[in-house]
Amino acid sequence: MNELRHQIEKEVRPAAAAPQVAYVTIGEEAEGQRIDNFLLKLSKGVPKSHVYRILRSGEVRVNKGRVDATYRLCSGDVVRIPPMRVAEKASDTARFVPAASFPVVFEDEHLLVIDKPAGVAVHGGSGVAFGVIEQLRRARPQARFLELVHRLDRETSGLLMLAKKRSALVGLHEQIRGNALDKRYFACVAGHFENARQHVKLPLYKYTTADGERRVRVQEDGLASHTIFNRIEALPGFTLLEAELKTGRTHQIRVHLAHSGFPILGDEKYGDYGLNKALARSGANPGLKRMFLHAHSLTFTHPASGESVTVTAPMPPECEAFLQQARNQRAHD
């Protein structure tokens, strides 16, 4: 996709005064993608309205014929793309994205699974210049296709899956829609979680604050949401839980726990501000300077082989240190 974008930018925005039409032959990396999404991705900086206008007008052709915005591309299709002026700002920004590598948990020709550290956004936007996906694309310029399969909050660490082929992305998205992916997280919460296993089914409503911050709350007309919590370890004043996601709503684990009276330690949006401040204080014992939420296990059906795959990410050292400090306190009590 990066190669195609560079080709489009070169062909539809040449240095010469007269722009030229570009002809792109679709490869495996774009097979199955809707043409409107294909064009929007290639032409960053071009208004959406313009992309849809050239589709409606028939200026975009596939195999010399007109198509509508919902047409799904096939390998071997030849797409005619008329001249489009791409904003210079978008291409300039891309040049300043630093390449970065992350711990690789699993990789083959179809998939890449990394262990994302806490504090790193998965993609740019909302005040973040760039994230994991932009840095990985920068570090892997030879990759013809690289897309996020799902997302993690910036403050959450752990398993993040990316697709290296469009067929893999489509297959994994089907598994997500069918709740066929088994995603599990470790979360340490304030208080004593009494039940060994508890289902939480609370509808979640997404909204934006007056300051433009994205938030979620429990609300009757929200989206149906389901999390299962398993008690792993009881500690003095805290409980280590494993969360099983049955739906994948924004901030689902965080809001379900906070609403149930068990805020995640270090959660700046939905947590206990006073407790978080005390835990982050220099010399605090136990001490914690991050949100304790870690995506530790992911089980899925491989989109190419059909085999069941389970990948795991170890507990981050700072979280393990916190747990050990709490265990030591328990031993002395």
C-alpha positions as CSV (number, residue, x, y, z in Angstrom):
1,M,0.0,0.0,0.0
2,N,2.8,2.4,0.8
3,E,4.4,1.7,-2.6
4,L,1.0,2.4,-4.3
5,R,0.6,5.6,-2.4
6,H,4.0,6.8,-3.5
7,Q,3.2,5.8,-7.1
8,I,-0.1,7.7,-6.9
9,E,1.5,10.8,-5.4
10,K,4.2,10.7,-8.1
11,E,1.8,10.2,-11.0
12,V,-1.1,12.3,-10.0
13,R,1.0,15.2,-8.7
14,P,4.0,15.5,-11.0
15,A,6.3,18.4,-11.0
16,A,5.1,19.3,-14.5
17,A,2.2,21.8,-14.8
18,A,-0.1,19.2,-16.5
19,P,-1.1,16.5,-14.1
20,Q,-1.5,13.0,-15.5
21,V,-4.0,10.1,-15.0
22,A,-2.6,7.2,-13.1
23,Y,-3.3,3.5,-13.8
24,V,-2.8,1.1,-10.9
25,T,-3.0,-2.7,-11.1
26,I,-4.5,-4.1,-8.0
27,G,-2.4,-6.7,-6.2
28,E,-3.2,-9.2,-3.4
29,E,-2.7,-6.5,-0.7
30,A,-5.8,-4.6,-1.8
31,E,-8.0,-7.5,-3.0
32,G,-11.5,-7.3,-1.4
33,Q,-11.2,-3.7,-0.4
34,R,-13.9,-1.2,-1.3
35,I,-12.8,1.2,-3.9
36,D,-13.8,4.3,-1.9
37,N,-11.7,3.1,1.0
38,F,-8.8,2.3,-1.4
39,L,-8.9,5.8,-2.8
40,L,-9.2,7.5,0.5
41,K,-6.2,5.7,1.8
42,L,-4.1,6.4,-1.2
43,S,-5.0,10.1,-1.4
44,K,-4.5,11.4,2.2
45,G,-5.0,15.1,2.2
46,V,-7.7,15.0,-0.5
47,P,-11.2,15.9,0.8
48,K,-13.5,12.9,1.1
49,S,-16.1,14.9,-0.9
50,H,-13.7,15.1,-3.8
51,V,-13.0,11.3,-3.8
52,Y,-16.8,10.5,-3.8
53,R,-17.4,13.1,-6.5
54,I,-14.9,11.6,-8.9
55,L,-16.4,8.2,-8.2
56,R,-19.9,9.4,-9.0
57,S,-18.8,11.3,-12.1
58,G,-17.2,8.1,-13.6
59,E,-13.7,9.7,-13.6
60,V,-12.5,6.6,-11.7
61,R,-12.7,3.5,-13.9
62,V,-12.0,-0.2,-13.2
63,N,-11.1,-2.2,-16.2
64,K,-12.3,0.7,-18.3
65,G,-15.8,0.5,-16.8
66,R,-17.6,2.7,-14.3
67,V,-18.1,1.5,-10.7
68,D,-19.8,2.8,-7.6
69,A,-18.2,3.5,-4.3
70,T,-19.1,0.0,-2.9
71,Y,-17.3,-1.9,-5.6
72,R,-14.8,-4.4,-4.1
73,L,-11.5,-4.7,-5.9
74,C,-10.1,-7.9,-7.3
75,S,-6.5,-8.9,-7.9
76,G,-5.6,-7.9,-11.4
77,D,-8.1,-5.0,-11.7
78,V,-6.7,-2.0,-13.5
79,V,-7.9,1.2,-11.8
80,R,-7.9,4.6,-13.6
81,I,-7.3,7.4,-11.1
82,P,-7.7,11.0,-12.3
83,P,-5.4,13.8,-11.2
84,M,-5.8,14.7,-7.6
85,R,-4.0,17.4,-5.6
86,V,-2.6,15.8,-2.4
87,A,-1.9,18.1,0.5
88,E,1.8,18.6,1.0
89,K,1.3,18.7,4.8
90,A,0.4,15.0,5.0
91,S,3.5,13.9,3.1
92,D,5.7,16.3,5.0
93,T,4.4,14.9,8.3
94,A,5.2,11.3,7.2
95,R,8.8,12.1,6.7
96,F,9.2,12.9,10.4
97,V,7.7,9.7,11.7
98,P,10.6,7.8,13.5
99,A,11.0,4.2,12.6
100,A,10.6,1.9,15.6
101,S,10.6,-1.8,16.4
102,F,8.5,-3.6,19.1
103,P,8.9,-7.0,20.7
104,V,7.5,-9.5,18.1
105,V,5.5,-12.3,19.7
106,F,4.4,-14.0,16.4
107,E,5.0,-13.3,12.7
108,D,4.5,-15.1,9.4
109,E,3.7,-13.9,5.9
110,H,0.1,-13.1,6.9
111,L,0.3,-11.7,10.4
112,L,2.4,-9.7,12.9
113,V,1.7,-9.7,16.6
114,I,3.7,-7.4,18.9
115,D,3.9,-6.7,22.6
116,K,3.0,-3.0,22.8
117,P,4.4,-1.0,25.7
118,A,2.2,1.2,27.8
119,G,2.1,4.9,26.9
120,V,2.4,4.3,23.1
121,A,-0.6,5.1,20.9
122,V,-1.5,2.5,18.2
123,H,-2.0,5.2,15.6
124,G,-1.8,9.0,15.2
125,G,-4.7,11.3,15.8
126,S,-6.4,13.1,18.7
127,G,-3.3,15.2,19.5
128,V,-0.9,12.3,18.8
129,A,1.4,12.8,15.8
130,F,2.0,9.1,15.1
131,G,1.7,5.7,16.7
132,V,2.7,2.1,16.4
133,I,1.3,1.6,12.9
134,E,3.0,4.6,11.4
135,Q,6.3,3.7,13.1
136,L,6.2,0.1,11.9
137,R,5.4,1.2,8.4
138,R,8.4,3.5,8.6
139,A,10.6,0.7,9.9
140,R,9.4,-1.7,7.2
141,P,9.3,0.2,4.0
142,Q,9.3,-3.0,2.0
143,A,5.9,-4.0,3.5
144,R,3.3,-3.8,0.8
145,F,0.4,-4.0,3.3
146,L,0.4,-3.4,7.1
147,E,-2.8,-2.6,8.9
148,L,-4.1,-2.8,12.5
149,V,-6.5,-5.7,13.1
150,H,-7.7,-4.2,16.4
151,R,-6.7,-1.5,18.8
152,L,-5.4,-1.0,22.3
153,D,-5.7,2.1,24.5
154,R,-2.6,4.2,24.7
155,E,-2.1,3.4,28.4
156,T,-2.7,-0.4,27.9
157,S,0.2,-2.7,27.2
158,G,0.3,-6.1,25.5
159,L,-0.7,-8.0,22.4
160,L,-1.5,-6.0,19.3
161,M,-2.2,-7.8,16.0
162,L,-1.5,-6.4,12.6
163,A,-2.3,-7.9,9.2
164,K,0.3,-8.2,6.4
165,K,-2.3,-9.2,3.8
166,R,-5.7,-7.8,3.1
167,S,-7.1,-11.4,3.1
168,A,-5.8,-11.9,6.6
169,L,-7.4,-8.5,7.7
170,V,-10.8,-9.4,6.3
171,G,-10.7,-12.9,7.9
172,L,-9.7,-11.7,11.3
173,H,-12.3,-8.9,11.2
174,E,-14.9,-11.6,10.5
175,Q,-13.7,-13.4,13.6
176,I,-14.0,-10.2,15.7
177,R,-17.6,-9.6,14.4
178,G,-18.5,-13.2,15.3
179,N,-16.9,-12.9,18.8
180,A,-14.5,-15.8,17.7
181,L,-11.3,-14.1,19.1
182,D,-10.5,-14.9,22.7
183,K,-8.9,-11.8,24.1
184,R,-7.8,-11.7,27.8
185,Y,-6.3,-9.0,29.9
186,F,-4.7,-8.7,33.3
187,A,-6.2,-5.9,35.4
188,C,-5.3,-5.0,39.0
189,V,-8.2,-3.1,40.7
190,A,-8.8,-1.3,44.0
191,G,-10.8,-3.3,46.6
192,H,-11.6,-6.9,47.2
193,F,-13.3,-8.6,44.3
194,E,-15.4,-11.2,46.0
195,N,-16.7,-13.4,43.2
196,A,-14.3,-15.9,41.6
197,R,-16.0,-15.4,38.3
198,Q,-18.4,-12.7,37.4
199,H,-20.2,-11.7,34.2
200,V,-20.7,-7.9,33.7
201,K,-23.3,-6.9,31.1
202,L,-23.7,-3.2,31.1
203,P,-24.5,-1.1,27.9
204,L,-21.9,1.5,27.0
205,Y,-22.4,4.9,25.5
206,K,-19.6,6.8,23.9
207,Y,-19.5,10.6,24.1
208,T,-17.2,13.6,23.9
209,T,-16.6,16.0,26.7
210,A,-16.7,19.8,26.3
211,D,-12.9,19.7,26.1
212,G,-13.1,17.3,23.2
213,E,-12.0,14.2,25.2
214,R,-13.4,10.9,24.2
215,R,-15.3,9.2,27.1
216,V,-17.6,6.2,27.7
217,R,-20.3,5.7,30.4
218,V,-22.9,3.1,31.3
219,Q,-26.2,4.2,29.8
220,E,-29.4,2.3,29.0
221,D,-29.4,3.2,25.3
222,G,-25.7,2.4,24.9
223,L,-24.3,-0.6,23.0
224,A,-24.6,-4.0,24.5
225,S,-21.3,-5.0,26.2
226,H,-20.2,-8.1,28.0
227,T,-17.0,-8.8,30.0
228,I,-16.2,-11.8,32.2
229,F,-13.9,-11.2,35.1
230,N,-11.9,-14.0,36.8
231,R,-10.3,-13.4,40.2
232,I,-6.6,-14.4,40.0
233,E,-5.1,-13.2,43.2
234,A,-6.3,-11.3,46.3
235,L,-3.9,-8.8,47.7
236,P,-4.0,-6.3,50.6
237,G,-6.4,-3.6,49.2
238,F,-6.2,-4.9,45.7
239,T,-7.3,-7.7,43.4
240,L,-5.6,-9.1,40.3
241,L,-8.2,-10.1,37.7
242,E,-8.3,-11.6,34.3
243,A,-10.8,-10.0,31.9
244,E,-12.4,-11.9,29.0
245,L,-13.8,-9.7,26.3
246,K,-17.0,-10.9,24.8
247,T,-17.6,-7.6,23.0
248,G,-15.0,-5.1,22.0
249,R,-16.3,-1.6,23.0
250,T,-14.2,1.4,23.6
251,H,-12.8,1.4,27.2
252,Q,-15.0,-1.5,27.9
253,I,-13.0,-3.2,30.7
254,R,-12.1,0.1,32.3
255,V,-15.7,1.4,32.5
256,H,-17.3,-2.0,33.5
257,L,-14.8,-2.2,36.4
258,A,-15.1,1.4,37.5
259,H,-19.0,1.3,37.4
260,S,-18.9,-2.0,39.4
261,G,-16.8,-0.2,42.1
262,F,-13.4,-1.7,41.2
263,P,-11.5,1.0,39.3
264,I,-8.3,-0.1,37.6
265,L,-5.2,1.1,39.3
266,G,-3.5,4.0,37.5
267,D,-6.6,4.7,35.2
268,E,-6.6,8.5,34.8
269,K,-10.0,8.6,33.1
270,Y,-12.1,6.3,35.2
271,G,-10.0,5.4,38.2
272,D,-9.6,6.7,41.8
273,Y,-7.6,9.9,41.4
274,G,-6.4,10.0,45.1
275,L,-5.3,6.4,45.1
276,N,-3.5,6.8,41.8
277,K,-1.7,9.8,43.1
278,A,-0.6,7.9,46.2
279,L,0.6,4.9,44.3
280,A,2.6,7.1,41.9
281,R,4.3,9.0,44.7
282,S,8.0,8.6,44.8
283,G,8.9,5.9,47.3
284,A,5.4,4.5,47.5
285,N,5.2,0.9,48.5
286,P,3.6,-0.7,46.6
287,G,4.2,1.9,43.8
288,L,2.7,2.1,40.4
289,K,3.2,4.8,37.7
290,R,1.0,3.4,34.9
291,M,-2.4,1.9,34.3
292,F,-2.5,-1.7,35.3
293,L,-4.1,-3.2,32.2
294,H,-2.2,-5.7,30.1
295,A,-3.5,-7.7,27.1
296,H,-1.8,-11.0,27.9
297,S,-3.4,-13.6,25.8
298,L,-5.0,-13.9,22.3
299,T,-6.4,-17.0,20.7
300,F,-7.6,-16.9,17.1
301,T,-8.1,-19.1,14.0
302,H,-5.2,-18.4,11.6
303,P,-6.9,-16.8,8.5
304,A,-4.8,-18.9,6.1
305,S,-4.1,-22.3,7.7
306,G,-7.3,-22.5,9.7
307,E,-5.3,-23.7,12.7
308,S,-6.0,-22.4,16.2
309,V,-3.2,-20.0,17.4
310,T,-2.6,-18.8,21.0
311,V,-0.1,-16.1,21.7
312,T,0.8,-14.6,25.1
313,A,2.7,-11.6,26.4
314,P,4.4,-11.7,29.8
315,M,3.5,-9.4,32.6
316,P,5.4,-6.1,32.2
317,P,8.2,-5.7,34.8
318,E,6.7,-2.6,36.4
319,C,3.4,-4.5,37.0
320,E,5.1,-7.6,38.3
321,A,7.1,-5.4,40.7
322,F,3.9,-3.9,42.0
323,L,2.4,-7.3,42.6
324,Q,5.5,-8.5,44.4
325,Q,5.5,-5.5,46.7
326,A,1.9,-6.1,47.5
327,R,2.6,-9.8,48.2
328,N,5.5,-8.8,50.5
329,Q,3.1,-6.6,52.5
330,R,0.7,-9.5,52.8
331,A,3.4,-11.7,54.1
332,H,4.3,-9.2,56.8
333,D,0.7,-8.6,57.9
